[in-house]
Amino acid sequence: MIRRPLALLSLLGTLMITAILAQSISDKAKKLHFSSIVIDTHDDTTQRLLDSHFDIAVPHTDGNIDIPRMRDGGLTAIFFSIWIDGKILGPEAVKRALDQIDAVRETVRKHPDELILATTADEIREAKKQKKIAALMGVEGGHMMGNDLAVLRTFAALGVRYMTLTHMQNNEWADSSTAKPEHNGLTDFGKQVVREMNRLGMIVDISHVSDKTFYDVLETTKAPVFASHSSCRALCNAARNMTDDMIRDLAKHDGVMQINYHVGFLSQEFRDFEAAHPDVEKEIGDEVKKRCGTDETCAGVAGDQVVRDMMKAGKLPKVDWTLIVDHIDHAVKVGGVDHVGLGSDFDGAVMPLGMEDVTRLPEITDALLKKGYSESDIRKILGENTLRVLSAVQKVSRDLNSH
């Protein structure tokens, strides 16, 4: 009896804040943003789609993504991440991946007036014309294909358009950036995976992979690749981020790096504090467990809120959303404006203060305009660069299959 009015008050508060923020954005930025193709290449909202109580079509006061908020944020296309823990292997990994792919496809089926399943750049553009949101998919971790190229082909047939080669752990054919090297990059089978992805028209995603795996991919692939959610190591020394040399080499291969919004990949101060205060990690974990128990879906969303609450309370260094713009600007200066995009990690990471959810995306457009970026260059960062890579990968696929 009590929860509904409280939830309504919270929702009204969120809508009021959104309205105030919208007023602070210039009319020029609003017009540019909402007329552009805006693509987010990495969102973990898929975990919530598995929850029968979650309805993506209604506004929520928790998490970062739902259809009303995507519309308020001007999002044209979203890549739903298909993710399971890298320690889960074999048939169970494959089954869980297929369950999540089915959940995305069912979500689109249930909301045909709002969503459209897309696999090509043209379909994303058509979604924009129809005033719908394009739903795409990316598998976050090659362990989910169970070392079987037939499974990879099944993923592609079901609409998956990229695969992140590793997650936090190494798999049996590629090294991760956050694990001790086992393969010195890609194994021969790993290179075969890359070549098959080229043939299938799937983008090879090098977020999460080791530096050596990254360079093995560049030597192997015939198509451009991207980093679906990585930031700049020069600004924040995280293994998940890309060095300036990697950014330049990715650009030479016509790829794109999509900036990740996670506080631990944006702020060196935050990372240093975490390293110096391991007790804070336990405090965060205890609070999440208190709120969610063993509910993993709840924990993913609650963790974001817990950390942001602690930042506001001064228990953690405050990480401001403008650091996202700093990483975009650095990547542009190093690799060029044709090679930078957006990969938030919404619903899967801790968002900085001021980027609480997808409704805040126009702030990025406004900030880039204020920094002197041209409208055409901002359109590239918002989505055109990603469309170019998607089209190029599809062309390579057609060429390979014509032989």
Secondary structure, 3 states (H helix, E strand, C coil): CCHHHHHHHHHHHHHHHHHHHHHHCCHHHHHHHHHCCCEEEEECCHHHHCCCCCCCCCCCCCCCCCHHHHHHCCCCEEEEEECCCCCCCHHHHHHHHHHHHHHHHHHHHHCCCCEEECCCHHHHHHHHHCCCEEEEEEEECHHHHCCCHHHHHHHHHCCEEEEECCCCCCCCCECECCCCCCCCCECHHHHHHHHHHHHHCCEEECCCECHHHHHHHHHHCCCCCEECCCCECCCCCCCCCECHHHHHHHHHCCCEEEECCCHHHHCHHHHHHHHHCHHHHHHHHHHHHHHHCCCHHHHHHHHHHHHHHHHHCCCCCCCECHHHHHHHHHHHHHHCHHHEEECCCECCCCCCECCCCHHHHHHHHHHHHHCCCCHHHHHHHHHHHHHHHHHHHHHHHHHHHCC
